[in-house]
Amino acid sequence: MSTTPDSHRPTVTRNQVLNGVLGMTMAGLLLGFGLPLVAQTGWHQIGIHLSHLGALGALELFGLVVLGLWCYTFTLTGSLPGLSHPKALIINVCGSSVSNLLPGGGAVGMAATYFIARSWGFTRRNISTSIIVSAVWNVLARLAMPLIGLAVVSTSQNALPGPVRTAALYGGVIGLVLLLGFIVVLISPVLTLRLGRFLDAHAAARIARLRRGEQRGVRPNLTALLGDQRTRLAVVTTTGWFPMTFGVVAFLGIYFVLFWRTMSAVGVDLPVADLFAAYALGRLLTAVGVTPGGLGISEAGTLAVLVAWGADKPAAAAGVLVFAIFSHLLEVPLGAIGWAAWWSMPKVDPPQDVADERDALPDQLR
């Protein structure tokens, strides 16, 4: 048993703290003033519908959150061989709790993932491969959902507003382009080699100047890095595609059930197809990095669609607020429990680095 070296601990800078405060403030303003404005109602009417959610209803929603987070552990265990489901759950809630507090907090969340996985003895390259693959799976799923939402809502009497429909189509197209690019990288060693040589010629020197500690000034071998990473990505994708896909799909599916049950609890009466389309739009808007996890922006966009389709305005506002609490804010205290669990667990000395293993890791994670 050992402790993880301090040099590997994730750090939060003053600017990140400031951005977090500003981002949460903006999210609070969007929720506090934006929801009543979009719904054209007041907090008194919204509060009436919030009171419809009793203790049993809240317990049901909490159970769905836990089930969804557990299902996502399949994505992490599939992308990082040797990782158990309980440890994957700890990584998930710890990373989410950090990233949910900062605008564009994904980088800090990845740093937390790296730090925790290293303390359990995983190699840098396996961790970086897991981060890349799971991120690609998440992005593709979230960008594909608007297209699915368009297909589903086309079976109902309501149509998405023009701007929303356009955004959904663009999101789906971007997802398709990302998927094709990922496949090309996986199957084409020639293109990977050319890309590596291009980056070595135009980016390696700049990366060397930006590196810290003992690696400062050392040019990374990006050609070798990309070649090695391509091999690792291909292996992980080949062996882990099913559990990774199951994890992401099950997580998003259960969170839709969470959305549906939330809306039902506060009195929103819309067809399931319409609710799914609104949910899909909200998941896409969580990628907006102005506020932590798109908090406030996602809720305003979802509420606008629900209201346009005839949902009771105060009920819809109450619904998106409750869903934000359970799907976003609840992960912060769950993350605190996860960090406490990690702290109490035995640690393992990370394996010795191979000569160029640090090259496999993005600089902000070192």
C-alpha positions as CSV (number, residue, x, y, z in Angstrom):
1,M,0.0,0.0,0.0
2,S,1.2,3.4,-0.9
3,T,0.1,6.9,-1.5
4,T,0.0,8.5,-4.9
5,P,2.8,11.0,-5.5
6,D,1.8,14.6,-5.1
7,S,3.2,15.4,-8.5
8,H,0.3,13.5,-10.0
9,R,-2.5,15.2,-8.0
10,P,-4.9,17.2,-10.2
11,T,-4.6,20.9,-9.5
12,V,-7.3,23.6,-9.7
13,T,-6.0,27.1,-10.7
14,R,-7.2,30.4,-9.5
15,N,-8.6,31.1,-13.0
16,Q,-10.5,27.8,-12.9
17,V,-12.0,28.7,-9.5
18,L,-13.0,32.1,-10.8
19,N,-14.5,30.5,-14.0
20,G,-16.4,28.1,-11.8
21,V,-17.9,30.9,-9.7
22,L,-18.8,32.9,-12.7
23,G,-20.2,29.8,-14.5
24,M,-22.4,28.7,-11.5
25,T,-23.5,32.3,-11.1
26,M,-24.6,32.5,-14.7
27,A,-26.3,29.1,-14.4
28,G,-28.1,30.3,-11.3
29,L,-29.3,33.5,-13.1
30,L,-30.5,31.5,-16.1
31,L,-32.4,29.2,-13.8
32,G,-33.7,31.8,-11.4
33,F,-34.7,34.4,-14.0
34,G,-34.7,32.5,-17.3
35,L,-37.1,29.7,-16.4
36,P,-39.9,32.0,-15.3
37,L,-39.2,34.3,-18.4
38,V,-39.3,31.4,-20.9
39,A,-42.4,29.9,-19.2
40,Q,-44.1,33.3,-18.8
41,T,-45.0,32.4,-15.2
42,G,-43.8,33.1,-11.7
43,W,-42.0,31.1,-9.0
44,H,-45.2,30.8,-7.0
45,Q,-46.9,28.9,-9.7
46,I,-43.7,26.8,-10.3
47,G,-43.6,26.1,-6.6
48,I,-47.1,24.6,-6.6
49,H,-46.0,22.0,-9.1
50,L,-42.7,21.4,-7.3
51,S,-44.8,20.4,-4.2
52,H,-46.4,17.6,-6.3
53,L,-43.1,15.7,-6.0
54,G,-43.3,13.8,-2.7
55,A,-40.8,11.8,-0.8
56,L,-41.6,8.5,-2.7
57,G,-41.3,10.3,-6.0
58,A,-38.0,11.8,-5.1
59,L,-36.8,8.4,-3.9
60,E,-37.8,6.9,-7.3
61,L,-35.8,9.6,-9.2
62,F,-32.8,9.0,-6.9
63,G,-32.9,5.3,-7.7
64,L,-33.0,6.0,-11.4
65,V,-29.9,8.2,-11.1
66,V,-28.0,5.5,-9.2
67,L,-29.0,2.9,-11.8
68,G,-28.0,5.1,-14.7
69,L,-24.6,5.8,-13.1
70,W,-24.0,2.1,-12.5
71,C,-24.9,1.3,-16.1
72,Y,-22.3,3.8,-17.3
73,T,-19.6,1.8,-15.4
74,F,-19.8,-0.7,-18.3
75,T,-18.4,2.0,-20.6
76,L,-15.5,2.6,-18.3
77,T,-14.7,-1.0,-17.6
78,G,-14.9,-1.7,-21.3
79,S,-12.4,1.1,-22.1
80,L,-10.0,0.3,-19.3
81,P,-9.4,-3.5,-18.9
82,G,-8.9,-4.5,-15.3
83,L,-11.1,-1.8,-13.9
84,S,-13.9,-3.2,-11.6
85,H,-17.4,-1.8,-11.6
86,P,-17.3,-0.3,-8.1
87,K,-14.0,1.5,-9.0
88,A,-15.5,2.6,-12.2
89,L,-18.5,4.1,-10.3
90,I,-16.0,6.0,-8.1
91,I,-14.2,7.4,-11.1
92,N,-17.5,8.4,-12.7
93,V,-19.0,10.3,-9.8
94,C,-15.6,11.9,-8.8
95,G,-14.9,13.1,-12.3
96,S,-18.5,14.3,-12.8
97,S,-18.6,16.2,-9.5
98,V,-15.5,18.2,-10.6
99,S,-16.6,18.8,-14.2
100,N,-20.1,19.8,-13.1
101,L,-18.7,22.8,-11.1
102,L,-16.6,24.4,-13.9
103,P,-17.5,25.7,-17.3
104,G,-15.8,23.3,-19.8
105,G,-14.8,21.3,-16.8
106,G,-14.2,18.2,-18.8
107,A,-10.4,18.7,-18.7
108,V,-10.4,18.8,-14.9
109,G,-12.7,15.8,-14.8
110,M,-10.2,13.9,-17.0
111,A,-7.4,14.9,-14.7
112,A,-9.4,13.4,-11.8
113,T,-9.9,10.3,-13.7
114,Y,-6.2,10.0,-14.5
115,F,-5.2,10.7,-10.9
116,I,-7.6,8.1,-9.4
117,A,-6.8,5.4,-12.0
118,R,-3.0,6.0,-11.5
119,S,-3.4,5.5,-7.8
120,W,-4.8,2.1,-8.5
121,G,-1.8,1.1,-10.6
122,F,-3.0,1.6,-14.2
123,T,-0.5,2.8,-16.8
124,R,-0.6,6.3,-18.3
125,R,-1.2,5.0,-21.8
126,N,-4.0,2.7,-20.9
127,I,-5.7,5.5,-19.0
128,S,-5.3,8.0,-21.9
129,T,-6.7,5.4,-24.3
130,S,-9.7,4.9,-22.0
131,I,-10.3,8.6,-21.7
132,I,-10.2,9.1,-25.5
133,V,-12.4,6.1,-26.3
134,S,-15.0,6.8,-23.7
135,A,-15.1,10.5,-24.7
136,V,-15.7,9.6,-28.3
137,W,-18.5,7.2,-27.3
138,N,-20.1,9.9,-25.3
139,V,-19.9,12.6,-27.9
140,L,-21.2,10.3,-30.6
141,A,-24.1,9.2,-28.5
142,R,-25.1,12.8,-27.5
143,L,-24.8,14.0,-31.1
144,A,-26.8,11.1,-32.5
145,M,-29.7,11.7,-30.1
146,P,-31.0,14.8,-31.8
147,L,-31.4,12.8,-35.1
148,I,-33.2,10.0,-33.1
149,G,-35.3,12.7,-31.6
150,L,-36.2,14.1,-35.0
151,A,-37.2,10.6,-36.2
152,V,-39.3,10.0,-33.1
153,V,-41.1,13.4,-33.0
154,S,-41.9,13.0,-36.7
155,T,-44.4,10.3,-35.6
156,S,-46.3,12.8,-33.5
157,Q,-48.5,15.8,-34.4
158,N,-45.9,18.3,-33.2
159,A,-42.9,19.5,-35.1
160,L,-39.7,20.9,-33.8
161,P,-39.3,24.6,-34.2
162,G,-37.1,25.5,-37.2
163,P,-34.0,26.6,-35.4
164,V,-34.1,23.6,-33.1
165,R,-34.6,21.2,-36.0
166,T,-31.6,22.9,-37.8
167,A,-29.4,22.5,-34.7
168,A,-30.4,18.9,-34.3
169,L,-29.5,18.2,-37.9
170,Y,-26.1,19.9,-37.6
171,G,-25.5,17.9,-34.4
172,G,-26.2,14.7,-36.1
173,V,-24.0,15.5,-39.1
174,I,-21.1,16.5,-36.8
175,G,-21.5,13.2,-35.0
176,L,-21.4,11.3,-38.3
177,V,-18.2,13.2,-39.4
178,L,-16.6,12.4,-36.0
179,L,-17.5,8.8,-36.4
180,L,-16.0,8.6,-39.9
181,G,-12.8,10.3,-38.7
182,F,-12.5,8.0,-35.8
183,I,-12.9,4.9,-38.1
184,V,-10.3,6.3,-40.5
185,V,-7.8,6.7,-37.8
186,L,-8.4,3.2,-36.5
187,I,-8.1,1.5,-39.9
188,S,-5.5,3.6,-41.7
189,P,-1.9,3.4,-40.3
190,V,-0.8,5.3,-43.4
191,L,-3.0,8.3,-42.5
192,T,-2.0,8.1,-38.9
193,L,1.7,8.1,-39.9
194,R,1.2,11.2,-42.1
195,L,-0.7,13.0,-39.4
196,G,2.1,12.2,-36.9
197,R,4.8,13.5,-39.1
198,F,2.8,16.7,-39.8
199,L,2.4,17.2,-36.0
200,D,6.0,16.5,-35.3
201,A,7.0,19.1,-37.9
202,H,4.5,21.8,-36.8
203,A,3.5,21.2,-33.2
204,A,6.1,19.2,-31.3
205,A,8.4,22.2,-30.6
206,R,5.5,24.2,-29.2
207,I,4.4,21.3,-27.0
208,A,8.0,21.0,-25.7
209,R,7.9,24.6,-24.6
210,L,4.5,24.1,-22.9
211,R,5.5,21.0,-20.9
212,R,6.3,21.2,-17.2
213,G,8.7,19.6,-14.8
214,E,11.3,17.2,-16.0
215,Q,9.7,17.0,-19.4
216,R,10.0,20.7,-20.1
217,G,11.8,21.4,-23.4
218,V,11.6,17.7,-24.4
219,R,10.1,17.2,-27.9
220,P,7.5,14.4,-27.9
221,N,7.7,11.8,-30.6
222,L,4.1,12.4,-31.9
223,T,4.5,10.0,-34.8
224,A,5.3,7.2,-32.4
225,L,2.7,8.3,-30.0
226,L,-0.1,8.3,-32.6
227,G,1.0,5.0,-33.9
228,D,0.9,3.4,-30.5
229,Q,-2.3,5.1,-29.6
230,R,-3.9,3.9,-32.8
231,T,-3.0,0.3,-32.0
232,R,-4.4,0.7,-28.4
233,L,-7.6,2.3,-29.7
234,A,-8.1,-0.4,-32.2
235,V,-7.6,-3.1,-29.5
236,V,-9.9,-1.5,-26.9
237,T,-12.5,-0.7,-29.5
238,T,-12.5,-4.3,-30.8
239,T,-12.7,-5.9,-27.4
240,G,-14.8,-3.4,-25.6
241,W,-17.2,-1.9,-28.1
242,F,-20.2,-3.8,-26.8
243,P,-19.9,-3.0,-23.1
244,M,-19.0,0.6,-23.9
245,T,-22.0,1.0,-26.2
246,F,-24.3,-0.7,-23.7
247,G,-23.1,1.6,-20.9
248,V,-23.7,4.8,-22.9
249,V,-27.0,3.7,-24.3
250,A,-28.3,2.4,-21.0
251,F,-27.2,5.5,-19.2
252,L,-28.9,7.9,-21.6
253,G,-32.0,5.6,-21.8
254,I,-32.4,5.5,-18.0
255,Y,-31.9,9.2,-17.8
256,F,-34.7,9.6,-20.3
257,V,-36.9,7.5,-18.0
258,L,-35.8,9.9,-15.2
259,F,-36.8,12.9,-17.4
260,W,-40.2,11.3,-18.2
261,R,-40.9,10.3,-14.6
262,T,-39.9,13.8,-13.5
263,M,-42.3,15.5,-16.0
264,S,-45.1,13.1,-15.0
265,A,-44.6,13.8,-11.3
266,V,-44.9,17.6,-11.7
267,G,-47.9,17.5,-14.0
268,V,-46.5,17.7,-17.6
269,D,-48.8,15.8,-19.9
270,L,-47.2,15.3,-23.3
271,P,-46.7,12.2,-25.6
272,V,-43.6,10.2,-24.8
273,A,-42.3,10.9,-28.3
274,D,-42.4,14.7,-27.6
275,L,-40.7,14.2,-24.3
276,F,-37.9,12.2,-25.8
277,A,-37.3,14.9,-28.5
278,A,-37.1,17.5,-25.8
279,Y,-34.8,15.3,-23.7
280,A,-32.5,14.7,-26.7
281,L,-32.2,18.5,-27.3
282,G,-31.3,19.0,-23.6
283,R,-28.6,16.4,-23.7
284,L,-27.1,18.1,-26.8
285,L,-27.2,21.5,-25.0
286,T,-25.2,20.1,-22.1
287,A,-22.2,20.3,-24.3
288,V,-22.4,24.2,-24.3
289,G,-19.4,25.2,-22.3
290,V,-20.5,28.6,-21.1
291,T,-21.9,27.2,-17.8
292,P,-20.8,24.0,-16.0
293,G,-22.4,21.2,-17.9
294,G,-24.5,23.6,-19.9
295,L,-26.6,24.1,-16.7
296,G,-29.3,26.7,-17.2
297,I,-28.8,26.7,-21.0
298,S,-30.0,23.1,-21.4
299,E,-33.0,23.7,-19.1
300,A,-34.0,26.9,-21.0
301,G,-33.8,25.2,-24.4
302,T,-35.7,22.2,-23.1
303,L,-38.4,24.3,-21.5
304,A,-38.8,26.4,-24.7
305,V,-39.6,23.2,-26.7
306,L,-42.0,21.9,-24.1
307,V,-43.9,25.1,-23.9
308,A,-44.0,25.4,-27.7
309,W,-45.6,22.0,-27.8
310,G,-48.3,23.0,-25.3
311,A,-47.1,21.8,-22.0
312,D,-48.4,23.5,-18.9
313,K,-45.9,26.3,-18.5
314,P,-45.4,26.3,-14.7
315,A,-45.3,22.5,-14.7
316,A,-42.7,22.3,-17.5
317,A,-40.5,24.9,-15.6
318,A,-40.8,22.8,-12.4
319,G,-40.0,19.7,-14.4
320,V,-36.8,20.9,-16.0
321,L,-35.7,22.3,-12.6
322,V,-36.2,19.0,-10.8
323,F,-34.4,17.1,-13.6
324,A,-31.5,19.5,-13.4
325,I,-31.2,18.9,-9.7
326,F,-31.2,15.1,-10.1
327,S,-29.2,14.8,-13.3
328,H,-26.6,17.5,-12.6
329,L,-26.4,18.9,-9.1
330,L,-26.9,15.6,-7.3
331,E,-23.7,14.3,-8.8
332,V,-21.7,16.9,-6.7
333,P,-22.6,15.3,-3.3
334,L,-22.4,11.8,-4.8
335,G,-18.9,12.8,-6.0
336,A,-18.0,13.8,-2.4
337,I,-19.0,10.3,-1.3
338,G,-16.9,8.9,-4.2
339,W,-13.8,10.9,-3.1
340,A,-14.3,9.7,0.5
341,A,-14.5,6.1,-0.8
342,W,-11.4,6.5,-2.9
343,W,-9.5,8.0,0.1
344,S,-10.3,5.0,2.3
345,M,-9.2,2.5,-0.3
346,P,-5.7,1.0,-0.6
347,K,-3.5,2.6,-3.3
348,V,-1.0,0.9,-5.6
349,D,2.4,2.2,-6.8
350,P,2.0,3.1,-10.5
351,P,4.2,1.0,-12.8
352,Q,7.5,2.4,-13.9
353,D,7.3,4.6,-16.9
354,V,8.7,3.4,-20.2
355,A,10.9,5.8,-22.1
356,D,8.3,7.8,-23.8
357,E,5.2,6.9,-21.9
358,R,4.5,10.5,-20.8
359,D,4.1,11.4,-24.5
360,A,0.8,9.5,-24.4
361,L,-0.8,11.9,-22.0
362,P,-2.3,15.3,-22.7
363,D,-0.2,18.0,-21.0
364,Q,-3.0,19.2,-18.8
365,L,-3.3,15.7,-17.2
366,R,0.4,15.6,-16.1
